[in-house]
Amino acid sequence: MTPSDPTTAPPPAPAPAGPPLTGLRVLDLATLFAGPLAATLLGDFGAEVVKVEHPRKPDPSRGHGPSKDGVGLWWKVLGRNKRTITLDLSRPGGRDTLLRLAGTADVVIENFRPGTLEKWDLGWPELSAVNPRLVLARVTGFGQFGPYAHRPGFGTLAEAMSGFAAITGEPDAPPTLPPFGLADSIAGLATAYAVMTALAARDRTGEGQVVDMALIEPILTVLGPQPTWYDQLGHVQPRTGNRSQNNAPRGTYLTADGTWVAVSTSAQSVAERVMHLVGRPELIDEPWFATGADRARHADVLDEAVGGWIARHTRTDVLAAFEKAEAAVAPVQDVRDVMADPQYQALGTITTVDDPELGPLRMQNVLFRLSGTPGAIRWAGRPHGADTEEVLTELGLAPAELAALRAEGAL
């Protein structure tokens, strides 16, 4: 055989795989913030997301928080990888157009109060009739049924009701709510997972289904075994500030140069290394040092030892000493520190997106890395209704139909 013999040539390299959700079509009808975040996460990994907004009432996230040159910056993140159209679903033409869009979609995500879609004749019977393979994700404060179902629901209420606020804050201070959309964000992650689970079921059954996501539930899940503790022991977790009932030392400590670091000793070996590091190895021999719960009951002694040592050293020296000792520590960083942090830089956690309105802008990258079919941010949030004509023309609407929808006020 000669080297040119095709039987000896290496096989051709496989074509590069596209993003894993390429070909998946999502209609994002939701606002503020869990539903739209779920759609964002799907779009980051290749799904075609069409954001449907009211013609005269854009998604409020466009106006939340700081803006630049009149352009909301939160929307640039939440609206990334989405084409934006306007459609008034309460008008006959808007309803009919939405049904036509649903007929081409795999997923619809909405967060209207229960009964709203039904009022417009856009409930599950109508949507599944035009597309039996559709997955309808319904994200509300309290779920689709129950005594609270028709109440207005927001993440703040979920943070209060779930038990999160009750255990957050100092023991002698009021319950503390997070200064950002914690419950909404957790529910957004959960909704994306629920949608993918429903799509996996569709692959087996050929049929779509409804996802009922209540904001009050995912945050309760991430709070851990509190219901089981209460059920079996009557135990109600109290507020402990930065301390833990499960281990010590644990908390934030002030360095000599006026900055803060966080220390964790969830592992017994780490707790012992910290005591050697701060010059208090004799505490390891105390009978109560043998378990995390017992150490937590002696947190005053341990905090004095650790906090006193840290207070005599700069943050740079503290971090270096802990790293050398293989003990767990991290600086308490604000966003300025995050943007410059070498680990985040190595991971590519913050990426730059070129935006036609604002130019280069930085934001969080996609949520995780896939070795073979990575996600990507293709564009930042688009202007309100920027893609209406393009999307509806692709759907097959003629110019006369578009004109009629505009005349009706549906676009």
C-alpha positions in Angstrom: 0.0 0.0 0.0 1.2 3.5 -0.7 0.8 6.4 1.6 -1.8 7.8 -0.8 -4.0 4.7 -0.5 -7.4 5.9 0.9 -7.5 2.8 3.1 -4.5 4.2 5.1 -5.8 7.8 5.3 -7.1 8.9 8.7 -10.9 9.3 9.0 -12.1 12.9 8.3 -12.5 15.0 11.4 -16.1 15.3 12.7 -17.8 18.5 11.9 -17.8 20.8 14.9 -20.9 20.2 17.1 -23.2 23.2 17.5 -24.7 24.3 20.8 -26.6 21.4 22.4 -30.1 23.1 22.3 -29.8 24.1 18.6 -33.2 23.6 17.0 -35.2 24.1 20.2 -37.6 27.0 19.9 -38.8 28.9 23.1 -41.4 31.6 23.4 -40.7 33.8 26.4 -43.9 35.5 27.5 -42.7 36.1 31.1 -41.5 39.1 33.0 -39.6 39.8 36.2 -37.5 37.6 36.6 -37.6 33.8 37.1 -39.4 32.9 33.8 -37.2 35.2 31.6 -34.0 33.9 33.3 -35.0 30.3 32.5 -35.4 31.3 28.9 -32.0 33.1 29.0 -30.3 29.9 30.2 -31.9 27.9 27.4 -30.9 30.5 24.9 -27.3 30.5 26.2 -27.0 26.9 25.0 -28.4 27.4 21.5 -32.2 27.5 21.9 -33.9 30.0 19.6 -35.7 32.3 22.1 -38.4 34.7 21.0 -39.3 37.2 23.6 -42.9 38.3 23.4 -43.7 41.7 25.1 -46.7 43.9 25.2 -46.5 46.6 22.6 -47.1 49.4 25.2 -45.9 47.7 28.3 -42.4 46.3 27.9 -40.8 43.9 30.3 -40.2 46.0 33.5 -36.7 44.6 33.7 -35.8 47.1 30.9 -36.2 49.8 33.5 -34.9 48.1 36.6 -31.7 49.3 38.1 -29.1 51.6 36.5 -29.2 52.6 32.8 -26.7 54.1 30.4 -27.9 56.5 27.7 -31.4 55.5 28.5 -30.7 51.8 28.0 -31.4 49.5 30.9 -28.4 47.4 31.7 -30.2 44.6 33.6 -32.2 43.9 30.4 -28.9 43.6 28.4 -28.1 40.5 30.5 -31.6 39.1 31.0 -32.5 39.6 27.3 -29.4 38.2 25.8 -29.7 35.6 23.0 -33.4 36.5 22.5 -35.2 38.0 19.5 -37.8 40.5 20.7 -41.3 40.9 19.3 -44.4 42.8 20.5 -47.8 41.2 20.7 -50.9 42.1 22.7 -52.3 38.7 23.6 -55.6 40.1 24.9 -56.6 41.1 21.3 -58.0 38.6 18.9 -55.2 39.1 16.4 -52.6 38.8 19.1 -54.2 35.6 20.4 -54.3 34.1 16.9 -50.7 35.0 16.2 -49.5 33.6 19.5 -51.2 30.3 18.6 -49.5 30.2 15.3 -46.2 30.8 17.0 -46.9 28.1 19.6 -47.5 25.7 16.7 -43.9 26.1 15.7 -42.4 26.1 19.3 -41.1 23.5 21.7 -41.5 25.5 24.9 -43.7 28.4 26.1 -42.7 30.1 29.3 -45.2 32.4 31.0 -45.7 34.0 34.5 -49.1 35.6 34.3 -51.4 35.2 37.3 -53.3 31.9 37.1 -56.3 32.2 34.9 -54.9 35.0 32.7 -54.0 32.9 29.7 -57.4 31.1 30.1 -59.2 34.5 30.0 -57.6 35.1 26.6 -58.4 31.5 25.4 -54.7 30.7 25.4 -54.7 28.1 28.2 -53.3 24.6 27.9 -56.3 23.1 26.0 -55.8 25.7 23.2 -52.0 25.6 23.2 -51.8 21.8 23.2 -54.4 21.6 20.5 -52.2 23.4 18.1 -49.1 21.6 19.3 -49.4 18.4 21.3 -45.6 18.3 21.7 -45.5 21.7 23.4 -44.1 22.2 26.9 -45.8 25.0 28.8 -43.8 26.3 31.8 -46.0 28.3 34.2 -44.0 30.3 36.8 -46.0 32.0 39.5 -45.6 33.1 43.1 -47.7 30.3 44.6 -48.5 27.8 41.9 -51.6 27.1 39.8 -53.8 26.0 42.7 -54.3 26.4 46.4 -55.6 29.2 48.6 -52.9 31.7 47.6 -52.8 30.9 43.9 -54.5 34.1 42.8 -52.4 36.4 45.0 -49.7 38.5 43.3 -46.4 36.8 44.0 -42.9 38.1 44.0 -39.5 36.7 45.1 -39.5 38.8 48.3 -42.6 37.0 49.4 -41.0 33.6 48.7 -37.9 34.6 50.6 -40.1 35.5 53.6 -42.5 32.5 53.4 -39.9 29.8 52.8 -38.0 30.3 56.0 -35.0 32.0 54.4 -35.5 35.4 56.0 -36.2 33.8 59.4 -32.7 32.3 59.6 -30.9 35.2 57.9 -29.4 38.0 60.0 -28.0 38.5 63.5 -29.8 36.8 66.4 -30.9 40.0 68.0 -31.7 41.8 64.7 -34.7 41.6 62.3 -35.0 38.9 59.7 -33.0 39.9 56.7 -34.1 39.8 53.0 -31.5 39.5 50.3 -30.7 42.7 48.3 -31.2 40.9 45.0 -33.7 38.5 43.3 -32.6 35.4 45.2 -35.9 33.4 45.1 -36.5 34.5 41.5 -33.0 33.3 40.4 -33.3 30.0 42.1 -36.7 29.5 40.5 -35.3 30.5 37.1 -32.6 27.8 37.4 -35.2 25.3 38.6 -37.5 26.2 35.7 -34.8 25.6 33.1 -34.2 22.2 34.7 -37.9 21.4 34.7 -38.3 22.3 31.1 -35.4 20.1 30.1 -36.9 17.2 32.2 -40.3 17.7 30.4 -38.5 17.7 27.0 -36.7 14.4 27.9 -40.1 12.9 28.8 -41.4 14.2 25.4 -38.7 12.3 23.7 -40.1 9.1 25.1 -43.8 9.8 25.0 -44.1 12.2 22.0 -46.3 14.4 24.2 -45.8 17.7 25.8 -47.0 18.7 29.3 -47.4 21.6 31.8 -44.7 22.6 34.2 -46.1 24.2 37.4 -43.4 26.2 39.1 -44.1 28.2 42.3 -41.5 30.6 43.5 -42.1 29.5 47.1 -40.8 26.0 46.5 -37.3 26.0 44.9 -35.9 28.3 47.6 -37.4 26.0 50.3 -35.5 23.1 48.6 -32.2 24.8 48.8 -32.7 25.6 52.5 -31.9 21.9 53.2 -33.4 19.6 55.8 -35.3 22.1 57.9 -38.7 20.4 57.4 -37.2 17.1 58.3 -35.5 18.5 61.4 -38.7 20.0 62.5 -40.7 16.8 61.7 -38.4 14.5 63.6 -37.0 16.7 66.3 -39.2 19.8 66.6 -36.0 21.7 65.8 -36.5 25.3 64.4 -33.3 26.8 63.0 -32.5 30.2 64.6 -30.7 33.2 63.2 -27.0 32.9 63.9 -25.6 35.7 61.9 -22.4 34.5 60.1 -22.0 31.6 62.5 -23.1 28.0 61.8 -24.7 25.5 64.1 -22.8 22.8 62.4 -19.2 23.9 62.7 -16.8 26.6 64.0 -14.8 28.7 63.5 -17.0 30.0 60.7 -17.7 33.6 59.7 -16.2 36.8 58.5 -13.2 38.4 60.1 -11.6 41.8 59.8 -7.9 42.0 58.7 -5.3 44.5 59.9 -5.7 46.6 56.7 -9.5 46.9 57.2 -10.7 44.3 54.8 -12.8 41.1 55.4 -12.1 37.5 54.9 -14.4 34.5 55.2 -13.3 31.3 56.9 -15.0 27.9 56.8 -14.1 24.7 58.7 -16.7 22.2 57.6 -14.1 19.5 57.6 -12.4 18.4 60.9 -9.0 18.4 59.4 -9.4 22.0 58.2 -10.4 23.1 61.7 -7.3 21.5 63.1 -5.1 23.2 60.5 -6.6 26.6 61.3 -5.8 26.1 65.0 -2.2 25.3 64.2 -2.0 28.3 61.9 -3.3 30.8 64.5 -1.1 29.4 67.2 -3.7 27.7 69.3 -3.1 24.0 68.8 -4.0 23.2 72.4 -7.7 23.8 71.5 -7.6 20.7 69.3 -7.1 18.6 72.5 -10.3 19.9 74.0 -13.0 17.2 74.1 -15.5 19.5 72.5 -13.2 20.1 69.5 -13.9 16.6 68.1 -17.2 17.4 66.3 -18.4 20.4 64.3 -21.6 20.8 66.4 -19.6 20.8 69.6 -17.1 23.4 68.2 -20.1 25.5 67.2 -21.2 25.6 70.9 -17.7 27.0 71.7 -17.7 29.6 68.8 -16.8 32.5 71.1 -13.5 30.8 72.1 -12.7 29.9 68.5 -13.7 33.2 67.0 -11.5 35.0 69.5 -8.5 32.8 68.5 -9.1 33.1 64.8 -10.3 36.7 64.7 -7.5 37.9 66.9 -4.9 36.3 64.7 -6.5 37.6 61.5 -6.8 41.1 63.0 -3.0 41.3 63.3 -2.3 40.5 59.6 -3.1 42.1 56.3 -5.5 40.4 53.9 -2.7 39.4 51.6 -0.8 37.7 54.4 -3.9 36.0 55.7 -4.8 34.5 52.3 -1.2 33.4 51.7 -0.9 31.8 55.2 -4.2 30.0 54.9 -3.3 28.7 51.4 0.0 27.4 52.7 -1.7 25.7 55.5 -4.3 24.2 53.2 -7.1 25.9 55.2 -10.3 27.3 53.7 -10.4 31.1 53.3 -11.7 33.6 50.8 -11.7 37.4 50.6 -15.1 39.1 50.9 -15.2 40.7 47.5 -17.4 43.4 46.0 -18.0 43.5 42.2 -14.8 45.5 41.7 -12.8 42.6 43.2 -14.8 40.0 41.2 -14.0 41.7 37.9 -10.3 41.6 38.7 -10.2 38.2 40.4 -7.7 35.8 38.7 -9.8 32.7 39.3 -12.8 34.3 37.6 -10.5 35.5 34.8 -9.1 32.0 34.3 -12.6 30.5 34.1 -13.8 33.3 31.8 -16.7 33.9 34.1 -17.0 37.5 33.0 -17.1 37.9 29.2 -17.4 40.9 26.8 -20.3 41.2 24.4 -20.3 43.7 21.5 -23.6 45.5 21.6 -24.9 47.8 18.8 -26.4 50.3 21.4 -23.7 50.5 24.0 -20.6 49.0 22.4 -18.5 46.5 24.3 -20.1 45.5 27.6 -19.1 42.9 30.2 -21.5 40.5 31.9 -21.6 37.0 33.4 -20.8 34.3 30.9 -22.9 31.2 30.4 -23.6 29.2 33.5 -21.3 26.2 32.9 -18.8 24.9 30.5 -19.4 21.9 28.2 -16.3 20.3 26.6 -18.0 19.3 23.3 -21.0 21.6 22.8 -20.4 24.8 24.6 -22.9 27.6 25.0 -22.3 31.2 24.0 -23.7 34.7 24.3 -24.4 35.7 20.7 -25.9 39.1 21.5 -27.1 41.2 24.4 -30.7 42.2 25.1 -32.3 43.7 22.0 -34.5 46.8 21.8 -38.2 46.5 22.5 -39.9 44.8 19.5 -36.8 44.9 17.3 -37.5 41.6 15.6 -41.3 41.7 15.3 -41.5 42.0 11.6 -38.7 39.5 10.9 -40.1 36.8 13.2 -43.7 37.1 12.0 -42.7 37.2 8.4 -40.7 34.0 9.0 -44.0 32.6 10.5 -45.7 33.2 7.2 -47.6 36.4 7.9 -48.1 38.5 4.8 -47.6 42.3 4.8 -51.4 42.8 4.8 -51.7 40.6 7.9 -49.0 42.6 9.7 -50.8 45.8 8.7 -54.0 44.5 10.1 -52.4 43.5 13.4 -50.9 47.0 13.7 -54.2 48.6 13.0 -55.8 46.5 15.7 -53.1 47.5 18.2 -51.9 43.9 18.6 -48.3 44.8 17.6 
